[in-house]
Amino acid sequence: MRLGGRIAAAVEVIEDMDARRRPVADALKDWGLAHRFAGSGDRAAIGNLVYDVLRRRRSLGWRMGAEDAASLVFGTLLDGGRDAGGLAGELEGDRFAPALPPEERIERFLTADVEWAPAAVQADVPDWLVEPLRAALGEEWIEEARAFSARPPLDMRANRLKSSREAVLAALAPFGAAPTPIAPQGLRIPPIEGEGRHPNVQVEGAFQTGLFEIQDEGSQIAAELCGARPGEAVLDYCAGAGGKTLALAAAMGGEGAVHAFDSDRQRLAPIWERLNRAGAANVTVHSPRDDLSPLADAMDRVVVDAPCTGAGTWRRRPDAKWRLGEKQLLRRQEEQDNVLDAACRFVRPGGHLFYVTCSLLRAENAERVEAFLARHTGFALLDARLLWADRFPQAGPRYLAEEIGEGAVLTLTPRRTGTDGFFFAALERRG
Ligand SMILES: C[S@@+](CC[C@H](N)C(=O)[O-])C[C@H]1O[C@@H](n2cnc3c(N)ncnc32)[C@H](O)[C@@H]1O
């Protein structure tokens, strides 16, 4: 495909996604099925254009003075280093190419200073999120929010049960993988540049034989902070496909017991194959109908990686930023309270409960912890900054911390920790 066809395809996908209010991944997949002639390079380039627009659609529209999909796609191309004259030349005679925006719009786009735009435009978020983000991210919330508009890296975790970070680094050397700065087993391939795409590391022998997993460094950090040790009994109450379960099992060196539970069998389904590949033999998977009562009051650690809005993953799922609404946020809060109430009864006296989300919003994070503490006086909040200092002494305090009573909770962000947004709180059941 030539550039004009790729631009037209990106416009079609964005319009389809908007018209049918559906996830961008579905719209891209449908486009691919209907255009089987498109090669993998075309698909990657179209995907990049679409995702780049979605990450910054508000500021692109403001600068262009137009919000139609074609204007936004041209905006990302201009930001990507193409000049208007070059683009016009490249698209000349290309019958698939949408018309370039008029010259005065391009001029406006190139000279507009987003610092003069309303705060929500600068931050590239919907208006209603201004106050929640300010409350969560503090004075520098606009810079923090902007960092969610960047392309993300591809992060992986070396599986200590089968390999080492050094060995996996050697296996992934052709892809430019390097150690991540904080998590001890993390590896990173930098964000995509230009029209490229990340290598499909899942077809590598090292992946197929379980030497590493794909996992954002923020998720690795959250699992590390749970501090699971060999020989302990740990319940991962919202195990889903097992990202944290696998990290916990590896941290325990395969010794002790990890119980993985989820209320949704569909979400849990991939865990079996992943456990197998990783050689995580000390994990018992419990499906929704299982009787968990034998585990009550018996777990050293219970991890609640709660269902949330995913507001911390906007770099990877930028369409979610524009779809998120107040109703969804309220629904998630109710689920979070319920899941914490259900999970806490498994913590043994003196044991620990960890609350993790991949959201930034206080309503899903600190406020849920405060509400939990008010309902459960037998639990006390720990100072998670101390856990961080113990686990990552070299990293320094890069997180955002909020003090609640005598304890403190942590938020990781792309700007501070270079990870997806994650929230972490640790509570202790009084002995
Ligand atoms: C953020 S995801 C978990 C991701 C997973 N821990 C990982 O690291 O890959 C949240 C999970 O919570 C599960 N969930 C939602 N409500 C639940 C409940 N009441 N009890 C247990 N699990 C629940 C969802 O099915 C979903 O899989």
PDBQT file of the ligand as one rigid body, heavy atoms in Angstrom, charges set to zero:
ROOT
HETATM    1  C1  LIG A 501      -7.051  -6.347  36.721  1.00  0.00    +0.000 C 
HETATM    2  S1  LIG A 501      -7.759  -7.863  36.337  1.00  0.00    +0.000 S 
HETATM    3  C2  LIG A 501      -6.601  -9.021  36.942  1.00  0.00    +0.000 C 
HETATM    4  C3  LIG A 501      -5.327  -9.087  36.162  1.00  0.00    +0.000 C 
HETATM    5  C4  LIG A 501      -4.389 -10.182  36.627  1.00  0.00    +0.000 C 
HETATM    6  N1  LIG A 501      -4.183 -10.179  38.057  1.00  0.00    +0.000 N 
HETATM    7  C5  LIG A 501      -3.027 -10.095  35.944  1.00  0.00    +0.000 C 
HETATM    8  O1  LIG A 501      -2.045  -9.613  36.572  1.00  0.00    +0.000 OA
HETATM    9  O2  LIG A 501      -2.937 -10.523  34.789  1.00  0.00    +0.000 OA
HETATM   10  C6  LIG A 501      -9.064  -7.986  37.481  1.00  0.00    +0.000 C 
HETATM   11  C7  LIG A 501      -9.716  -9.338  37.577  1.00  0.00    +0.000 C 
HETATM   12  O3  LIG A 501     -10.657  -9.317  38.657  1.00  0.00    +0.000 OA
HETATM   13  C8  LIG A 501     -11.644 -10.257  38.385  1.00  0.00    +0.000 C 
HETATM   14  N2  LIG A 501     -12.791 -10.004  39.270  1.00  0.00    +0.000 N 
HETATM   15  C9  LIG A 501     -13.763  -9.087  39.166  1.00  0.00    +0.000 A 
HETATM   16  N3  LIG A 501     -14.631  -9.180  40.199  1.00  0.00    +0.000 NA
HETATM   17  C10 LIG A 501     -14.192 -10.189  40.973  1.00  0.00    +0.000 A 
HETATM   18  C11 LIG A 501     -14.648 -10.792  42.185  1.00  0.00    +0.000 A 
HETATM   19  N4  LIG A 501     -15.745 -10.344  42.789  1.00  0.00    +0.000 N 
HETATM   20  N5  LIG A 501     -13.948 -11.819  42.683  1.00  0.00    +0.000 NA
HETATM   21  C12 LIG A 501     -12.818 -12.265  42.075  1.00  0.00    +0.000 A 
HETATM   22  N6  LIG A 501     -12.339 -11.750  40.934  1.00  0.00    +0.000 NA
HETATM   23  C13 LIG A 501     -13.008 -10.722  40.381  1.00  0.00    +0.000 A 
HETATM   24  C14 LIG A 501     -11.926 -10.046  36.907  1.00  0.00    +0.000 C 
HETATM   25  O4  LIG A 501     -12.536 -11.176  36.344  1.00  0.00    +0.000 OA
HETATM   26  C15 LIG A 501     -10.526  -9.785  36.358  1.00  0.00    +0.000 C 
HETATM   27  O5  LIG A 501      -9.952 -10.948  35.844  1.00  0.00    +0.000 OA
ENDROOT
TORSDOF 0
